[in-house]
Amino acid sequence: MTHEESIPESSFARDRQTEIYIRGIGGRRPRIPVDPAALERAAEARMSPEGFAYVAGGAGIESTMRANRDAFERWRIRPRMMRDVSRRDTSVRVLGRQWPAPFMLAPIGVLEMAHREADRAVARACAAEDTGYVFSNQASVAMEDCAAAMDRAPRWFQLYWSTSDAVVESLLARAEACGCEAVVVTLDTTLLGWRTRDLDCAYLPFLEGRGIAQYTSDPAFRRLMDEGGLPALPVQPAVNARSIATLLAQARRFPGRMLDNLRSGRGRRAVQTFIGTYSRPSLAWEDLPRLRRMTRLPVLLKGITDPDDARRAVDEGMDGLIVSNHGGRQVDGALATLDALPAVVEAVRGQIPLLMDSGIRTGAEVFKAVALGADAVLLGRPYVYGLAVADEAGVREVIRNLRADFELTMALSGCRSVDEIDGGRLVRA
């Protein structure tokens, strides 16, 4: 069998284009804008000002967010001609699992601010499109409910390492039990970044009990919550209609009857316990062996941008890395992830899988990340915008559009498979 015969005939991208154009004959446009900037504007029109600020915003003056986007413009694709790209294969293999394209959906918390179906709608979309999903530790829906909707699509679990190892162990055990195939430890959020949009709104969704479903559904967290000894708040909110509405929201989002939760104060205690235990600023390399003892799942570290950290992760026996600056939400003025990628690739030398996120919007950008050495990428904000505009269908369209765009970019650049995408396909602008 020749190399050309071994690559399957692919029509996904062509079918996606044709679907859009044929529907247009009947006057039907796509459910969501295909252009990423237009999609973001459409989502802003649907979301509350506080909800959009939380998703779209970054740290400080958002220079890291701009750097993430600008970095892609510094690399240009050099297409090659006469390559016979009639047969195309966009699939990749990551941690022993075949993916139809080199991307999965990143963990993003508090999705209920985009749509009431939140993580559940995203899980259904991923199942329908056979696309992987990293369950957020700050989800609006418990991981078990999302796993039930995922069918056979790959799912990973993101871990924020709490100050309570009992809670960490419990979350990891639940992730194993519901079929998660890996744990993604987010390293860059041991403290919350200085996010100016949220601060200007004076709004943090967790204080309303949003985005803490993994905790309120967890037995170890609930035991911790009932033990008391909660840290005192630095200030007390004024008693007015807004603060009373927050108290009601806390009670409504805690499992059980709202009135019972209000009387017992469980909703308020859950929020206070979360605030007091969610992050672990003392996290150090010496903690990783303990994590290994807590779970049988492969462990990936997310937030690596320094090659020395990458080498240390390999030495510590980690199973993969995600080059990330948290979408520009943590350190203002930080290195763009695409700029960080080549040095991390060189440090890792193919010993473990390497993914990246932050700034990905188009198939051409997925292509550039793969050409610079990423095995795959994580897609973030765009799928949240799709969720805000059109629920599950919006997320599905974001996935389908990115996959089609990537396939066409790959083919039109002269590549028949992901294996043929390398640094020689790019030039510095």
C-alpha positions in Angstrom: 0.0 0.0 0.0 1.4 3.4 -1.0 1.5 6.3 1.5 -1.3 8.0 -0.4 -3.5 5.0 -0.1 -2.9 4.7 3.6 -4.4 8.2 4.3 -8.2 8.0 4.3 -10.3 10.1 2.0 -11.5 13.1 4.0 -14.5 15.2 3.2 -15.2 16.8 6.6 -14.1 20.3 5.7 -15.7 20.2 2.3 -19.0 18.9 3.7 -19.0 21.6 6.4 -18.5 24.3 3.8 -21.2 22.8 1.5 -23.6 22.5 4.4 -23.3 26.2 5.2 -23.6 27.3 1.5 -26.6 25.0 0.7 -28.5 26.2 3.8 -27.8 29.7 2.6 -29.8 29.0 -0.5 -32.8 28.7 1.8 -32.0 31.9 3.6 -30.4 30.2 6.6 -27.1 31.5 8.0 -25.0 29.6 10.5 -26.3 29.6 14.1 -23.2 31.5 15.3 -20.9 33.9 13.4 -18.0 32.1 11.8 -15.6 35.1 12.3 -14.1 34.9 15.8 -14.4 38.6 16.5 -18.1 38.6 15.4 -18.7 35.6 17.6 -17.3 37.4 20.6 -19.5 40.5 19.9 -22.6 38.3 19.6 -21.8 36.6 22.9 -21.3 39.9 24.6 -24.8 40.9 23.5 -26.3 37.8 25.1 -24.3 37.7 28.4 -24.6 40.0 31.4 -21.9 42.6 31.7 -20.4 40.8 34.7 -20.5 37.4 33.0 -18.9 38.7 29.8 -16.2 40.6 31.8 -15.4 37.4 33.7 -14.9 35.3 30.5 -13.4 37.9 28.2 -11.2 39.7 30.6 -7.5 39.3 31.6 -5.0 40.5 34.1 -4.0 44.1 34.4 -4.1 46.1 31.2 -4.5 42.8 29.3 -1.1 43.0 27.6 -0.6 39.2 27.9 -3.9 38.6 26.1 -2.7 40.9 23.3 0.7 39.2 23.2 -1.0 35.8 22.9 -2.8 37.0 19.8 0.1 39.0 18.3 2.4 36.0 18.6 0.5 34.2 15.9 1.0 37.1 13.5 4.8 36.8 13.8 4.7 33.4 12.1 3.5 33.1 8.5 2.6 29.8 6.7 4.6 29.0 3.6 2.3 26.8 1.5 3.7 24.1 -0.8 2.1 23.2 -4.1 1.4 20.1 -6.2 1.3 17.8 -3.2 -1.9 15.8 -3.9 -3.9 16.5 -0.9 -7.0 14.7 -2.0 -6.6 12.3 0.9 -6.2 14.1 4.3 -5.9 12.8 7.9 -6.3 15.4 10.7 -6.2 12.8 13.5 -3.6 12.7 16.3 -2.9 10.3 19.1 -2.5 11.7 22.6 -1.9 9.5 25.7 -2.9 6.4 23.7 -6.2 7.9 22.5 -7.0 8.8 18.9 -8.5 12.3 18.4 -10.2 13.3 15.1 -8.3 16.6 15.1 -5.4 18.1 17.3 -7.6 20.0 19.8 -9.8 19.5 22.7 -11.9 22.0 24.8 -10.1 23.7 27.7 -11.4 23.8 31.2 -13.3 27.1 31.8 -15.2 27.7 35.0 -18.6 29.2 35.8 -20.1 28.4 32.4 -23.6 29.1 33.8 -22.8 32.8 33.1 -22.8 32.0 29.4 -25.9 29.7 29.4 -28.0 27.9 32.1 -27.1 24.5 30.7 -23.4 25.3 31.2 -20.9 22.4 31.3 -23.7 19.9 30.5 -24.3 21.5 27.1 -20.6 21.5 26.4 -20.3 17.8 27.3 -23.2 16.9 25.0 -21.6 18.9 22.1 -18.3 17.1 22.7 -20.0 13.8 22.6 -21.8 14.6 19.4 -18.6 15.8 17.7 -16.2 13.1 19.3 -14.1 15.9 20.8 -12.3 15.8 24.1 -13.2 18.0 27.0 -11.3 19.0 30.2 -13.8 19.2 33.0 -13.2 22.4 35.0 -12.6 22.2 38.7 -14.7 25.4 38.9 -17.6 23.9 37.0 -21.3 24.8 37.3 -22.2 21.1 36.9 -20.7 18.2 38.8 -18.3 16.0 36.8 -20.5 13.0 37.1 -23.4 14.7 35.3 -21.0 15.8 32.5 -19.4 12.4 32.2 -22.9 10.8 31.7 -23.4 13.1 28.7 -19.9 12.4 27.2 -20.6 9.0 25.7 -17.2 7.7 24.5 -15.6 11.1 23.9 -12.4 11.6 25.9 -12.6 13.6 29.1 -9.9 14.9 31.5 -10.2 16.6 34.8 -8.6 19.9 35.8 -7.4 20.1 39.3 -6.8 23.2 41.4 -4.8 21.9 44.3 -6.8 22.8 47.4 -5.3 23.5 50.8 -7.2 20.3 51.8 -5.6 17.1 50.6 -8.7 15.3 51.6 -10.7 17.3 49.1 -8.0 16.8 46.4 -8.1 13.0 47.0 -11.8 12.9 46.8 -12.0 14.9 43.6 -9.3 12.7 42.0 -11.2 9.5 43.1 -14.4 10.9 41.5 -12.5 11.8 38.3 -11.3 8.2 38.1 -14.7 6.8 38.8 -16.5 8.8 36.1 -14.0 7.8 33.3 -11.6 10.7 33.2 -8.5 9.7 31.4 -6.0 12.2 32.8 -5.6 14.9 35.4 -4.6 18.4 34.4 -3.0 20.2 37.4 -3.3 24.0 36.9 -0.1 25.5 38.4 -0.5 29.2 37.5 -3.6 30.0 39.7 -2.4 29.5 43.3 -3.6 33.1 43.7 -6.2 34.9 41.7 -4.7 37.4 39.2 -5.4 41.1 39.2 -8.3 41.1 36.8 -9.4 44.7 36.2 -12.7 44.0 34.4 -13.9 41.9 37.4 -12.6 44.4 39.9 -14.3 47.3 38.1 -17.6 45.4 38.3 -16.8 44.5 42.0 -18.0 41.0 41.0 -16.6 37.5 41.7 -19.1 34.8 40.7 -17.9 32.3 43.4 -19.3 34.6 46.1 -22.8 33.9 44.7 -22.1 30.1 44.8 -21.5 30.0 41.0 -18.8 27.7 39.7 -18.4 25.6 42.8 -20.5 22.5 41.8 -17.5 20.2 42.0 -17.1 21.2 45.7 -20.7 21.3 46.9 -21.2 17.8 45.3 -18.1 16.5 47.1 -18.3 14.5 50.3 -14.9 15.6 51.6 -15.6 19.2 51.0 -19.0 19.0 52.7 -17.4 17.4 55.8 -14.8 20.2 55.8 -17.6 22.7 55.4 -19.5 21.3 58.4 -16.4 21.3 60.6 -16.6 25.1 61.0 -13.5 27.2 61.8 -14.1 29.4 58.7 -11.7 32.3 58.1 -13.1 35.7 58.9 -13.8 38.0 55.9 -11.6 41.1 55.7 -14.7 43.3 55.4 -18.4 42.8 55.8 -20.8 43.6 52.9 -23.4 46.3 53.4 -26.9 44.9 54.2 -29.0 45.9 51.2 -30.9 44.4 48.4 -27.8 43.3 46.5 -26.2 41.5 49.5 -29.6 39.8 50.3 -29.8 38.6 46.7 -26.3 37.2 47.0 -27.3 35.3 50.2 -30.4 33.9 48.3 -28.2 32.9 45.4 -25.8 31.0 47.6 -28.7 29.1 49.1 -30.3 28.4 45.8 -27.1 26.9 44.3 -26.3 24.6 47.1 -27.8 21.1 46.7 -31.2 20.6 48.4 -34.1 22.9 49.1 -33.3 26.6 49.0 -35.3 27.4 52.1 -33.6 24.7 54.1 -30.2 25.9 52.9 -31.1 29.5 53.8 -32.2 28.5 57.3 -29.1 26.3 58.0 -26.7 28.7 56.3 -25.2 25.9 54.2 -25.0 28.0 51.1 -23.1 30.8 52.8 -20.8 28.3 54.6 -20.0 26.5 51.3 -18.9 29.8 49.7 -16.8 30.7 52.7 -15.2 27.3 52.8 -14.4 27.4 49.1 -12.8 30.9 49.4 -10.7 29.7 52.4 -9.4 26.5 50.8 -9.6 26.7 47.0 -6.0 27.7 46.3 -2.6 26.5 47.6 0.1 29.2 47.3 2.6 26.9 49.0 2.5 24.4 46.1 6.0 23.1 45.2 7.7 20.4 43.1 8.1 18.4 46.3 4.3 18.0 46.4 4.1 16.0 43.1 5.1 12.6 44.5 2.1 12.9 46.9 -0.2 13.6 44.0 1.1 10.5 42.2 0.1 8.4 45.3 -3.4 9.9 45.1 -4.3 8.8 41.6 -3.6 6.2 39.0 -4.4 8.6 36.2 -1.7 10.3 33.9 -0.8 13.7 35.2 -0.2 16.8 33.0 1.0 20.1 34.3 -0.7 23.2 32.9 0.9 26.6 33.1 4.4 25.8 32.0 6.2 28.4 29.9 9.8 28.1 31.1 12.1 25.4 29.7 13.7 24.7 33.1 10.3 24.0 34.5 9.6 21.7 31.6 12.8 19.8 32.2 12.0 19.5 35.9 8.5 18.2 35.0 10.0 15.5 32.8 12.5 14.6 35.6 9.6 14.3 38.1 7.9 11.8 35.8 5.0 13.9 34.6 2.9 12.4 31.8 2.5 15.7 29.8 2.7 19.4 29.8 0.4 22.2 28.7 2.2 25.4 27.7 -0.2 28.1 29.0 -0.5 31.5 30.6 -4.1 31.0 31.5 -5.4 33.0 28.6 -3.7 36.1 29.9 -5.7 36.0 33.1 -3.0 35.7 35.7 0.2 37.7 35.0 0.0 40.9 33.0 3.0 41.3 30.7 3.8 37.6 30.6 5.4 35.8 27.7 2.9 34.7 25.0 2.4 30.9 24.9 3.3 30.6 21.2 6.6 32.5 21.9 7.3 30.1 24.9 6.5 27.0 22.9 9.7 26.4 20.9 12.0 26.5 24.0 9.7 24.1 25.9 9.6 21.7 22.9 13.4 21.7 22.9 13.5 21.0 26.6 11.0 18.2 26.5 12.5 16.6 23.3 9.5 14.5 22.6 9.6 12.5 25.9 6.1 13.4 26.9 3.0 14.9 25.1 3.0 18.7 24.8 -0.1 20.8 24.4 -0.7 24.5 24.4 -3.5 27.0 24.9 -4.1 30.7 25.2 -5.0 32.8 22.1 -6.1 30.0 19.8 -9.0 31.1 17.5 -8.6 29.6 14.1 -7.5 26.5 12.2 -4.5 28.4 10.9 -3.4 29.1 14.5 -3.8 25.4 15.4 -1.6 24.7 12.3 1.1 27.1 13.6 1.1 25.6 17.1 1.5 22.1 15.7 4.2 23.3 13.3 6.2 24.7 16.3 6.0 21.4 18.1 2.7 21.1 20.0 1.0 17.7 19.8 -2.4 19.4 20.2 -4.0 22.5 21.5 -6.8 23.4 24.0 -9.5 25.8 22.7 -10.9 28.2 25.3 -13.0 31.3 25.0 -14.5 30.7 21.5 -16.6 27.7 22.6 -17.9 29.7 25.6 -19.0 32.4 23.1 -20.7 29.7 21.0 -22.4 28.4 24.2 -23.7 31.9 25.0 -25.1 32.4 21.5 -26.7 29.1 20.8 -26.4 26.6 23.6 -25.1 23.1 22.7 -25.6 23.8 19.0 -23.3 26.8 19.3 -20.6 24.8 20.8 -21.0 22.1 18.1 -20.6 24.7 15.4 -17.5 26.2 17.0 -15.9 22.7 17.1 -17.0 21.9 13.5 -15.8 25.2 12.2 -12.4 24.9 13.8 -11.9 21.3 12.6 -12.9 22.3 9.0 -10.7 25.4 9.1 -7.7 23.3 10.3 -8.2 20.6 7.7 -8.4 23.2 4.8 -5.4 25.1 6.1 -3.4 21.8 6.4 -4.4 20.7 2.9 -3.9 24.1 1.2 -0.4 24.3 2.8 0.5 21.0 1.2 0.1 18.7 4.1 -1.8 15.4 4.0 -1.6 14.6 7.6 -0.6 16.2 10.9 2.7 14.3 10.9 3.7 16.4 7.8 3.2 19.7 9.6 6.6 20.9 10.9 8.6 24.1 11.4 9.6 24.1 7.8 6.1 25.2 7.0 6.5 28.5 8.8 8.6 31.6 8.3 9.1 34.5 10.7 7.2 37.6 9.7 
